[in-house]
Amino acid sequence: MMSPLLRLIAGQTFLHACMTGMRLATPLLALRDGYSAFSVGVLLALFSLTQVFMAIPAGRYTDRHGLQKPMRLSVLVAASGAVLSALWPTFPVMCVSALLTGGATGLAVIALQRHVGRSARDSAHLKESFSWLAIGPAVSNFMGPMAAGLMIDHAGAVAADTAGFRAAFILMSVLPLITWFWVRQVPELPLQIPHKDAAKNRIWDLLREPLMRRLLLVNWMLSSCWDVHTFVVPILGHERGFSASVVGFILGAFAVASALIRVVLPMVAKHLEEFRILTIAMVMAALIFAVYPFTQSPMGMGICSVLLGFTLGVVQPMVMSTLHQITPHHRQGEALGLRIMTVNASSVLMPMLFGVAGAVVGIGPVFWLVGLVVGAGSRSAWYLRPQPTSD
């Protein structure tokens, strides 16, 4: 019988693949229909907008209801969002789909991460569990774009016609249903009752902790690397005449690399503390971003994508392990919501800023600016040394 952790990994993979596939298909359709880079940036930002406003309530919701109820809601909303674009493949409807699939994924991630964090026996098991759980998004970052790209290129009468995009959206709507098949048999854990004196200013209480502020800052900088890569690759591919399948391959190479590094991460994490791994990742990301704009061929972009995948693939497990060590058990859903809110607030703003900057100065300086910020921020990661927190 499959273990609960494996079921959660499989479930997260298919739901997240729905969103990543939509994140490839919708901007390509918008570009095909003549929309600007700024419009594409707005569209991509909408995948994160729902999570900005709903992350904290979603975290509290998972603290009250556990795993199964939030997952049922996530599956329903994500499937509905993809179906809408299949029925009406227009820019306004794709914006609605972005809001729905992004919000559903955010709720599911909080519920899954909270469940896995509370299931861990100790700090070592915590790092190991989150390393395995992080394989799910890494695989889905390959599976979603590749599946969507192949449907766009081959399901229609000609490559990138409307029928191909409709087929991609229909396929994306099926993936969340597979998630429910895997997750529905995972048993619930006993719910933690919040302390009575934690009714007011709970978010500000969390933000008053220096380690929490530092962790959120490091997480934001590294998430910006992910955002700029997701935003820039489709635009570069479109400008250079690459097909949707090639663009999907480049993004998929990033995902495969991040998945592979997470397979070996549990062994590496036994010998390195979280703050050391995060510091190394920030320095490496800065170096890769300095080189990336000089690559012109699909092969060159693919190599940089793989290296960046290896680098950023280690981030989420280490961030999640640190967060669970510095947050009381009965507030972990809320803390996860705070993390997702801050990251996605950035993901809403950053693609639009990338679009403006790319239109004004070109894509290369966008890479260099983000790399400079991340490299300078590595000092914050070095001082991120959490101490366990009691309830």
C-alpha positions in Angstrom: 0.0 0.0 0.0 1.3 3.4 -1.0 2.5 5.6 2.0 0.7 8.9 2.8 3.8 10.9 1.8 3.9 9.3 -1.6 0.2 10.0 -2.1 0.7 13.6 -1.2 3.6 13.9 -3.6 1.6 12.4 -6.4 -1.4 14.6 -5.6 0.6 17.8 -5.5 2.3 16.9 -8.8 -0.9 16.7 -10.8 -2.6 19.8 -9.3 0.5 21.9 -9.6 1.0 20.7 -13.2 -2.4 22.1 -14.0 -1.2 25.6 -13.1 2.2 25.3 -14.7 0.7 24.1 -17.9 -1.7 27.0 -17.8 1.2 29.4 -17.2 2.8 28.2 -20.4 -0.3 28.0 -22.6 -2.0 31.3 -21.7 0.9 33.6 -22.4 1.7 31.9 -25.6 -1.9 32.3 -26.7 -1.9 35.9 -25.7 1.3 36.5 -27.7 -0.1 34.7 -30.7 -3.1 37.0 -30.5 -0.9 40.1 -30.6 -0.8 41.1 -26.9 2.3 42.9 -25.6 4.9 41.7 -23.2 3.4 43.9 -20.5 0.0 42.2 -21.0 1.7 38.8 -20.7 3.3 40.1 -17.5 -0.1 41.1 -16.1 -1.6 37.7 -17.1 1.3 35.8 -15.3 0.9 38.0 -12.3 -2.7 37.0 -11.9 -1.7 33.4 -11.2 -0.3 34.8 -7.9 -2.9 37.6 -7.2 -5.5 35.3 -5.5 -2.8 33.9 -3.2 -1.8 37.4 -2.0 -5.2 38.1 -0.6 -6.3 34.5 0.3 -3.1 33.0 1.7 -3.6 34.1 5.3 -7.3 33.1 5.4 -6.3 29.9 3.6 -3.7 29.1 6.3 -6.2 29.6 9.1 -8.7 27.5 7.2 -6.2 24.6 7.0 -5.4 25.1 10.7 -9.1 24.6 11.4 -10.0 21.9 8.8 -6.8 19.9 8.2 -6.1 18.4 4.8 -9.1 16.8 3.1 -11.6 19.7 3.0 -9.1 22.2 1.5 -7.9 19.7 -1.1 -11.5 19.0 -2.3 -12.0 22.7 -2.7 -8.7 23.2 -4.5 -9.4 20.4 -7.0 -12.8 21.8 -7.9 -11.6 25.4 -8.4 -8.5 24.4 -10.4 -10.4 22.2 -12.8 -13.1 24.8 -13.3 -10.5 27.5 -14.1 -8.9 25.4 -16.9 -12.3 24.5 -18.3 -13.2 28.1 -18.7 -10.3 28.8 -21.0 -11.1 25.7 -23.0 -14.6 27.0 -23.6 -13.7 30.6 -24.2 -10.0 31.0 -25.1 -9.9 34.8 -24.9 -7.6 37.1 -22.9 -10.2 38.2 -20.3 -11.3 34.6 -19.6 -7.6 33.5 -19.4 -7.2 36.1 -16.7 -10.0 34.6 -14.7 -8.5 31.1 -15.2 -5.2 32.4 -13.9 -6.9 33.7 -10.8 -8.7 30.4 -10.2 -5.9 27.9 -10.9 -3.4 30.0 -9.0 -5.6 30.4 -6.0 -6.5 26.7 -5.9 -2.8 25.7 -6.1 -2.0 28.1 -3.2 -4.6 26.6 -0.9 -3.5 23.0 -1.8 0.1 23.8 -1.1 -0.6 25.2 2.3 -2.7 22.2 3.3 -0.1 19.7 2.0 2.9 21.4 3.6 1.1 21.9 6.9 0.2 18.2 7.0 3.7 17.0 6.1 5.3 19.4 8.6 3.1 18.1 11.4 3.8 14.5 10.5 7.5 14.9 10.9 9.1 13.2 14.0 12.1 15.6 14.4 14.1 18.2 12.5 16.1 15.7 10.5 12.8 14.0 9.4 11.4 17.4 8.7 14.2 18.2 6.2 13.9 14.8 4.6 10.1 15.0 4.3 10.1 18.4 2.7 12.9 17.4 0.3 10.7 14.5 -0.9 7.5 16.6 -1.0 9.4 19.3 -3.1 9.9 16.7 -5.8 6.2 17.1 -6.7 6.4 20.7 -8.0 9.7 20.0 -9.7 8.1 17.2 -11.7 5.0 19.2 -12.4 7.1 22.1 -13.6 8.3 19.7 -16.3 5.1 17.7 -16.9 2.7 20.7 -17.1 4.6 22.8 -19.7 5.7 19.8 -21.8 2.1 18.4 -21.9 0.6 21.8 -22.8 3.3 22.5 -25.4 2.8 19.2 -27.1 -0.9 19.7 -27.2 -0.6 23.2 -28.6 1.8 22.0 -31.4 0.1 18.7 -32.4 -3.6 18.6 -31.3 -4.8 21.1 -33.9 -4.8 21.1 -37.7 -1.6 23.3 -37.6 0.8 24.2 -34.8 -0.5 26.8 -32.3 -4.0 27.1 -33.7 -7.0 27.6 -31.4 -7.9 23.9 -31.4 -4.5 23.0 -30.0 -4.8 25.6 -27.2 -8.3 24.3 -26.4 -6.9 20.7 -26.2 -4.2 21.9 -23.8 -6.7 23.6 -21.5 -8.9 20.5 -21.5 -5.9 18.3 -20.5 -5.0 20.7 -17.7 -8.6 20.5 -16.4 -8.2 16.7 -16.0 -5.1 16.8 -13.9 -6.7 18.1 -10.7 -9.1 15.2 -10.8 -6.2 12.8 -10.7 -4.9 14.7 -7.6 -8.1 13.8 -5.7 -7.7 10.1 -6.6 -4.3 10.2 -4.8 -5.1 12.4 -1.8 -8.5 11.2 -0.7 -7.2 8.2 1.1 -4.6 10.1 3.2 -5.7 10.0 6.9 -6.2 13.3 8.7 -4.1 14.3 11.7 -5.5 15.6 15.0 -6.2 19.3 14.8 -4.3 21.7 17.0 -6.6 24.1 18.9 -5.2 27.7 18.8 -4.4 29.4 22.0 -7.1 31.7 23.3 -4.8 34.7 23.5 -3.8 34.4 19.8 -7.0 35.9 18.4 -5.5 39.4 17.6 -2.4 40.6 15.8 -1.2 37.1 15.1 0.4 38.0 11.8 2.3 40.9 13.4 3.4 38.6 16.2 5.0 36.4 13.6 6.6 39.3 11.7 8.1 40.6 14.9 10.4 37.6 15.0 13.8 38.5 13.4 14.3 35.1 12.0 10.9 35.1 10.3 11.6 38.4 8.7 15.0 37.2 7.4 13.5 34.0 6.2 10.8 35.8 4.2 13.3 38.1 2.7 15.6 35.3 1.5 12.6 33.4 0.2 11.4 36.4 -1.7 14.7 37.0 -3.4 15.0 33.4 -4.5 11.4 33.3 -5.6 12.1 36.3 -7.8 14.7 34.2 -9.6 12.0 31.6 -10.4 9.6 34.4 -11.5 12.0 36.1 -13.9 12.9 32.7 -15.5 9.3 31.7 -15.9 8.5 35.2 -17.4 11.5 35.6 -19.7 11.8 32.2 -21.3 8.5 32.3 -23.2 9.2 35.9 -24.4 12.8 35.0 -25.5 11.5 31.9 -27.2 8.9 33.8 -29.0 11.3 36.5 -30.1 13.8 33.9 -31.4 11.2 31.9 -33.2 11.2 28.8 -31.0 8.2 26.6 -31.1 5.9 26.0 -28.1 7.5 22.5 -27.7 11.0 24.0 -27.5 9.9 26.6 -25.0 8.3 23.9 -23.0 11.5 21.8 -23.2 13.6 24.7 -21.8 11.2 25.2 -18.9 10.9 21.4 -18.5 14.7 21.1 -18.3 14.7 23.5 -15.4 12.0 21.4 -13.7 13.8 18.1 -14.3 17.0 19.5 -12.8 15.1 20.8 -9.7 13.5 17.4 -9.3 16.8 15.5 -9.6 18.5 17.7 -7.0 15.7 17.2 -4.6 16.1 13.4 -4.9 19.7 13.7 -3.6 19.0 16.6 -1.3 18.0 14.4 1.8 21.5 13.0 1.8 23.2 16.4 1.3 21.0 18.0 4.0 22.3 15.6 6.6 25.7 17.2 6.3 24.8 20.9 5.7 22.6 23.2 7.7 19.8 25.0 6.0 21.4 28.4 6.1 24.5 27.2 4.4 22.5 25.6 1.6 20.5 28.7 1.1 23.6 30.9 1.0 25.3 28.7 -1.7 22.1 28.8 -3.7 21.9 32.6 -3.7 25.5 33.0 -4.9 25.1 30.4 -7.6 21.8 31.9 -8.9 23.5 35.3 -9.2 26.3 33.8 -11.3 23.9 32.0 -13.6 21.8 35.1 -14.2 24.9 37.0 -15.1 25.6 34.5 -18.0 22.0 33.6 -19.1 21.4 36.7 -21.4 24.4 35.8 -23.5 22.9 32.4 -24.6 21.2 32.5 -28.0 20.4 28.9 -28.9 17.9 26.5 -27.4 20.8 24.4 -26.2 22.5 27.3 -24.5 19.3 28.3 -22.8 18.6 24.7 -21.8 22.0 24.4 -20.1 21.4 27.6 -18.1 17.9 26.4 -17.3 19.3 23.1 -16.0 22.0 24.8 -13.8 19.4 27.2 -12.5 17.1 24.3 -11.7 19.8 22.5 -9.7 20.4 25.8 -7.8 16.8 26.8 -7.0 15.6 23.2 -6.5 17.2 23.1 -3.0 15.5 26.3 -1.8 11.9 25.3 -0.9 12.7 22.3 1.3 15.3 24.3 3.3 12.9 27.3 3.7 10.0 25.0 4.8 12.2 23.1 7.3 13.4 26.4 8.8 9.9 27.8 8.9 8.5 24.8 10.8 11.4 25.0 13.3 10.7 28.6 14.2 6.9 28.5 14.2 4.6 27.0 16.9 2.5 24.0 15.7 -0.9 25.6 16.1 0.2 28.5 13.9 2.0 26.7 11.1 -0.8 26.9 8.6 -0.9 30.7 9.3 2.9 31.0 8.9 2.7 29.0 5.6 0.0 31.4 4.5 2.2 34.4 5.4 5.1 33.0 3.4 2.9 32.3 0.4 1.3 35.8 0.6 4.7 37.6 0.6 6.1 35.5 -2.2 3.0 35.9 -4.4 2.7 39.6 -3.7 6.1 39.8 -5.3 5.0 37.4 -8.1 2.1 39.8 -8.8 4.3 42.8 -9.0 7.5 41.4 -10.5 6.2 40.1 -13.8 4.7 43.5 -14.6 7.9 45.2 -13.6 9.8 42.7 -15.7 7.5 43.5 -18.6 8.1 47.2 -18.3 11.8 46.9 -17.9 12.1 44.4 -20.7 10.2 46.8 -23.0 12.4 49.7 -22.0 15.9 48.3 -21.7 15.6 44.7 -22.9 15.6 41.3 -21.3 19.3 41.1 -20.4 19.4 43.9 -17.8 16.4 42.2 -16.1 18.5 39.1 -15.5 21.4 41.1 -14.3 19.4 43.3 -11.9 17.7 40.3 -10.3 21.1 38.5 -10.1 22.7 41.5 -8.4 19.9 41.7 -5.8 20.1 38.0 -5.0 23.9 38.0 -4.8 23.9 40.9 -2.4 21.2 39.2 -0.3 23.2 36.1 0.3 24.5 37.7 3.5 21.0 37.5 4.9 20.9 33.8 4.3 24.2 33.3 6.0 22.7 34.7 9.3 19.6 32.6 9.0 20.3 30.3 11.9 17.0 29.2 13.5 16.5 27.9 17.0 13.6 25.4 17.7 10.5 27.1 19.0 8.2 25.5 21.5 4.4 25.7 21.4 
